[in-house]
Amino acid sequence: MQRWMAISLLVCSVMGVALHPLSSAQQDQPSQTQRKVLSRVAPSYPELARRTNIHGAVKLLAVVASDGKVKSTEVVGGNPVLAQAAVEAVRKWKYEASAQPTKEVVELKFDTH
Protein backbone atom coordinates (compact mmCIF):
# COMPACT_ATOMS: atom_id res chain seq x y z
CA MET A 1 0.00 0.00 0.00
CA GLN A 2 2.86 2.40 0.82
CA ARG A 3 4.46 1.67 -2.52
CA TRP A 4 1.19 2.51 -4.34
CA MET A 5 0.91 5.81 -2.41
CA ALA A 6 4.51 6.70 -3.26
CA ILE A 7 3.91 5.98 -6.96
CA SER A 8 0.69 8.03 -6.92
CA LEU A 9 2.50 10.95 -5.28
CA LEU A 10 5.28 10.75 -7.86
CA VAL A 11 2.80 10.69 -10.76
CA CYS A 12 0.92 13.69 -9.34
CA SER A 13 4.18 15.60 -8.92
CA VAL A 14 5.33 14.88 -12.47
CA MET A 15 1.96 15.78 -13.97
CA GLY A 16 1.77 19.03 -11.99
CA VAL A 17 -1.37 18.08 -10.10
CA ALA A 18 -1.80 20.15 -6.97
CA LEU A 19 -2.50 18.08 -3.90
CA HIS A 20 -3.83 21.02 -1.92
CA PRO A 21 -6.29 23.19 -3.87
CA LEU A 22 -5.72 26.39 -1.90
CA SER A 23 -1.98 26.86 -1.82
CA SER A 24 -0.74 30.34 -0.90
CA ALA A 25 0.45 30.96 -4.47
CA GLN A 26 -3.05 30.37 -5.83
CA GLN A 27 -4.67 32.70 -3.29
CA ASP A 28 -2.72 35.71 -4.61
CA GLN A 29 -3.62 35.05 -8.26
CA PRO A 30 -6.64 36.61 -9.99
CA SER A 31 -9.61 34.27 -10.25
CA GLN A 32 -10.55 32.77 -13.61
CA THR A 33 -14.09 33.57 -14.72
CA GLN A 34 -16.21 34.55 -17.70
CA ARG A 35 -16.74 38.31 -17.42
CA LYS A 36 -18.92 40.07 -19.93
CA VAL A 37 -17.08 42.03 -22.62
CA LEU A 38 -18.52 45.55 -22.90
CA SER A 39 -16.51 46.66 -25.93
CA ARG A 40 -14.40 44.66 -28.37
CA VAL A 41 -11.84 45.80 -30.90
CA ALA A 42 -11.47 43.52 -33.91
CA PRO A 43 -7.89 42.56 -34.73
CA SER A 44 -6.37 43.83 -37.93
CA TYR A 45 -5.36 41.04 -40.30
CA PRO A 46 -1.54 41.16 -40.64
CA GLU A 47 -0.38 41.83 -44.20
CA LEU A 48 2.10 38.94 -44.08
CA ALA A 49 -0.71 36.58 -43.10
CA ARG A 50 -2.89 37.91 -45.90
CA ARG A 51 -0.15 37.51 -48.55
CA THR A 52 0.74 33.99 -47.43
CA ASN A 53 -2.88 32.93 -46.81
CA ILE A 54 -2.29 32.21 -43.11
CA HIS A 55 -5.47 31.73 -41.12
CA GLY A 56 -6.41 30.16 -37.82
CA ALA A 57 -7.06 31.07 -34.22
CA VAL A 58 -5.02 32.66 -31.46
CA LYS A 59 -5.75 31.86 -27.83
CA LEU A 60 -4.83 34.40 -25.16
CA LEU A 61 -4.98 34.57 -21.39
CA ALA A 62 -5.92 38.12 -20.40
CA VAL A 63 -5.60 39.52 -16.88
CA VAL A 64 -8.45 41.99 -16.41
CA ALA A 65 -8.36 44.58 -13.61
CA SER A 66 -11.36 45.09 -11.37
CA ASP A 67 -12.28 48.22 -13.37
CA GLY A 68 -12.56 46.11 -16.56
CA LYS A 69 -9.36 47.19 -18.31
CA VAL A 70 -7.04 44.52 -19.68
CA LYS A 71 -3.82 44.72 -17.66
CA SER A 72 -1.81 42.05 -19.48
CA THR A 73 -2.07 39.29 -22.04
CA GLU A 74 -0.23 36.05 -22.66
CA VAL A 75 -0.37 34.08 -25.90
CA VAL A 76 -1.14 30.44 -25.08
CA GLY A 77 -1.71 29.12 -28.58
CA GLY A 78 -1.93 29.95 -32.25
CA ASN A 79 0.17 31.10 -35.17
CA PRO A 80 2.90 33.60 -34.18
CA VAL A 81 2.22 35.65 -37.32
CA LEU A 82 -1.31 36.32 -36.02
CA ALA A 83 -0.48 36.60 -32.30
CA GLN A 84 0.64 40.26 -32.18
CA ALA A 85 -2.54 41.47 -33.90
CA ALA A 86 -4.63 39.49 -31.40
CA VAL A 87 -2.72 40.92 -28.43
CA GLU A 88 -3.05 44.50 -29.71
CA ALA A 89 -6.81 44.10 -30.17
CA VAL A 90 -7.57 42.42 -26.82
CA ARG A 91 -5.55 45.02 -24.90
CA LYS A 92 -8.15 47.57 -26.10
CA TRP A 93 -11.13 45.52 -24.89
CA LYS A 94 -13.23 46.66 -21.95
CA TYR A 95 -14.90 44.18 -19.56
CA GLU A 96 -17.58 44.69 -16.95
CA ALA A 97 -16.32 45.76 -13.53
CA SER A 98 -15.88 43.20 -10.76
CA ALA A 99 -14.75 43.07 -7.15
CA GLN A 100 -11.34 41.63 -8.06
CA PRO A 101 -9.06 41.07 -11.05
CA THR A 102 -9.78 37.99 -13.16
CA LYS A 103 -8.12 35.89 -15.84
CA GLU A 104 -10.09 35.52 -19.04
CA VAL A 105 -9.41 33.07 -21.86
CA VAL A 106 -9.93 34.71 -25.25
CA GLU A 107 -9.84 33.03 -28.66
CA LEU A 108 -9.74 35.13 -31.81
CA LYS A 109 -10.23 33.58 -35.25
CA PHE A 110 -8.48 34.91 -38.32
CA ASP A 111 -9.90 33.99 -41.72
CA THR A 112 -9.29 35.56 -45.13
CA HIS A 113 -12.92 35.04 -46.20
N, C-alpha and C positions, 0 to 999 in steps of 0.2 A: 504494500500500500504506500509506503514512504517513497519507494522508487517511482511509482505512478505520479505521486504529487510533485516530486522533483522534476520529472519529465514535463508535466503540465505547466509548472512554473517556468521552465526553460522555454517551452514553446510560446507561452504568453509574452515572455520577455523579448524573444526574437521577433515576434509578430507585432510588437508595440502595443499590446493590449494592456490597458491600465487596470490594475487590480483594485484600486480605490478610486471611485468615480469623482470624488471631490478633492483632488490634490490641491495644494496651495497655488501651484502654477495655473491651474484651470480657473480658480476663483478670481484671479486678476484679469483674465481675458474677457473681451466683450462676448456677450451671448450670441448664439447663431439663431436667427429667426427669419421670417418672411415679412419684412416691412413693406408697406405700400409705397410705390414710386409715385411721387407727385409730378415730377417733370423729367422727361428723358431727352437726351440729345442723341440723334442717330450718328453712328460712326461714318466717317468719310471713307470711301473705298480707296485703298492705296493704289496709286498709278501702277506700281510694279505688279501688284496682284491682278489688276485689270489687264495689263499687257500680256501677262503669262497665264491668264485664265485660272488664277488661284481662287478657290472658294472653300468654304467650310465654316466652322464655328470656333469661337474663342471663349474659354471659360475663365472667369475672374473671381477672386475672393475680394470683396470690398469691405473695408471697415468704415462704418457709417457712424458719425458722431450723434449725440443725443439730439442735436438741433436739425439733423437730417442731411447734413453735408457729408460728402464722401471725403474721408480723411486720407485713406490710402487704398491702393489696389495691388493685388498680386496675381500674376498670370499663372493659372494652374493647368492649362491645357489649350491646345490649338496651334495653328500655324504661326510661326514668329513673324512672318511678313504682315499678318493681319493684327497681331497683338497690340502694337503701339496705337493703332487707330481705335481699337476697343478700349484701351486704357484711357486715352484722351477723351473719348465720349463719356465713359462712365464717371470720370472725375467731375463732370459737369452736371451729373444727375442730382436731383433733390428728392429725398425720402421724407416720409412723415416723421414728426418728432416722436421721441420716446424717452423713457426715464433714464436709459443708459445706452452707451454705444453698442452696436451689434455688428456681426459679420454677415454679409449677404453674398450668396452665390449668384453670379450673373453669367448668362450665356448669350452671346451675340452671334448671329448667323450672318455670314457674308456670302452673297450669291450675285453673280453677274446678270441674272435675268430679272 
